[in-house]
Amino acid sequence: MVHIVYYYFMTNWITNRIKSNITIVKNAGYLSVIEVIRLAMPFIAIPYIISTVGSSNYGLAVFSQTIISYFTIFINWGLDVSAVKDVSVNRNDKNALNSIVSCVLGIKLILFFISFIILLLCIWLVPFMREHYLLFLFAFITCISEVLFPVWFYQGIEKMKYLTLVRASSILFYACSIFIF
């Protein structure tokens, strides 16, 4: 009898806690879906890529993505962290949100162009990069998503559903493009 009463109170307490924090539970679920898809896709795509292009060409592709990831870090410049806080604090003030979004997108756009100029200089000065310039330029296209898609905004207003839809569809598009092209 004591176990039944304890079980009733515990399940009731857990249910009430989940209901009172439903937004957090939903957002955690959406972020979990993104992470599962993001972690599962390489297991599907990488063996096919290696068998198609060969291990040495795959190494070149990964090297170019690694170099471009430094540009991605530069473009973000910590704005993804500070902008989430600012958006969260000002989520009900449309004028402040407009100002925050405009400033962050403007700064990221400026950092994107600086990164592109630095990449062009590296391609011009480094013989290895000059030899594989198309690979580096195509890899740099991924930096455009850092400027155009405001992940930080959706995190700040706690609307992870939209973030999940866009991220999952872009990952699936990427995977399908690998097998098609």
Salt bridges, closest charged atoms under 4 A:
GLU35 OE1 - ARG38 NH2 2.69
ASP80 OD1 - LYS108 NZ 2.82
GLU131 OE2 - HIS132 NE2 3.74
GLU158 OE2 - ARG91 NH2 3.49
